[in-house]
Structure formats: structure tokens, C-alpha cells
Amino acid sequence: MDIEIKKIILTFQKYEITEHIIYRKLAEKTSGENKKVLLRISDDELGHYEILKKYSGIDIQPDKWMIFRYLMYSKILGKTFAIKLMERGEEKAKKNYEVLLDKIPETRSIIYDEEEHEKTLIQSFDEEIVRHIGSMVLGLNDALVELTGALVGFTFALKNVTQVGVAGLITGIAAALSMASSEYLSTKAEEGLNPLRSAFYTGIAYLIVVFFLVSPYFIFANYITAFIFTLVSVFMIILIFNLFVSVVKEVSFRRSFLEMIIICSTVSLISFFVGILLRNTLGINTN
């Protein structure tokens, strides 16, 4: 067998056995139909590995770093995120498998599994956090836009970290409770979602944003420093959340990311001028 072809086979072997273990470990932390889905995919990956091993004649150890990484993704961002991220890797692998079509007859069945079988199974995977992703989007979007704008206005109107922090915290908590209540009432009229859980996810998403955006004002003594760290927090929250949504919902990361950045920046800029205007008009003492 050609040395280059054998290297390709060994690379795919490592990938397949690694995915087999990842899906198996995810299945151990799941129950019901989701467990069956993950075990079935895991068995498919092991079958692919055994086919390739027949041609290479070599046992390959899994990629332990990849296993650790994806298990961490599943703990932090959910199993759906980890699975769909692996699916993206499989999309690239399918094209590379075509190199082996003339060398390994079974390659066509492996490609079929990657294209159809696993995709169908993954789409049937049901995770609560994904069902309520709309509520999370609502909470995060509103919190980022409303609270960022409010904090910008408070910062340049008051120029006092304690006052801005307290005002932002009160505003954020009140808004979170308001958003959760609104989500409960709106979801109650719909079928298929639990209104209490929807309200919970909306409120929690809002409060997480409140915590990260307001915290700098209780840590730093200088209001400009606190404001800069708040803006960094806004950027990171938008980045991470849009990465999560783009993978789980299979939408464009760039479009949603830029959209949220532009909206937050526009609101913040308007709030900046409103804060300056109110401070000068009302003669607020910033000493």
C-alpha cells in the first residue's frame, strides 16, 4: 500500500476512534432516547475504525486532548453544541475520505454514514437548553442592549463607580424580573414550551449579563477603567453567545455577531451623549 494512503488511513482511524469514545462518554451522562442516539453514533464510529484498521493493520490510540476538549464543551455549552461542532469536523472529513474511494470499497458506506445517517440521528437529539434557546436569545439581547446603554449613560452622567454600579445593579435586576415575567406570559399562550422554564432561562441569561457588566464598577476605583472592562465583557459575551448559537442553530456567526455589535454600539453611543447632556443640563455633581 502507498505510504501516503496509509498515512491518510491512520489519520482517519485516529479521528474515528476518538469520536467513538467521545460519543460513548456523552451517552454515559445521558438517558432515554438521547442515550440511544449517542450510543448508535458511537457504534458507527467504531465500525468505521474497524474497517480502516483492516487495511492499515495497526491499532491507533485516540486523541486524548480532543476527548478532553469536547467533554468540556459539553459541560459548559451543552451536549448539542459539542455534537454539532464535531459534525462540522465530519463535513471536512467527508471530502478527504473521497481520496480513499478507489483504495477502500467500504469508504462509500462510511461517507454515507457521515452524510445521512449520523446527521439524521443528531437532528433527533433533544436537549432542554436548545428548546429554550429562543428565551436565552431574548434575555441576552435585551440585557446587552438595555444594560450596556444604561451603564454608558450612568457612567458619563455620574462619573462615580459606586453610584453607577448600584444604579446598574438595580436596573439590571428589575429588568431581568420584568423580562422573565413577560416571557412567562407570552410563552403561556404557546404550545410545546414550559412557560416557567422559558421565564427561568430568560431571567438567568439576563442576570448573567448583569453580573459581568456591573462587576467592574465594584472592582475598580476609576470609572473609565470600569467602563473599559465592561465594554470588554460586552464583546466577549456577544462573541461566545453567537459562537454557541451559530453552531447549535447552524446560522451565520459573522452576520449575527456583527448585528449585535452594531446594535449595542449604536445604543451605547446614543446613551453616551444622553448622559453628557443630562449631566450638563441638570448640573449633576460628579465630584
PyMOL commands that set and color helices and strands:
alter all, ss='L'
color gray80, all
select helices_A, chain A and resi 3-28+32-56+64-77+79-100+107-123+128-131+133-158+161-188+195-214+216-219+223-248+253-282
alter helices_A, ss='H'
color red, helices_A
deselect
rebuild
show_as cartoon
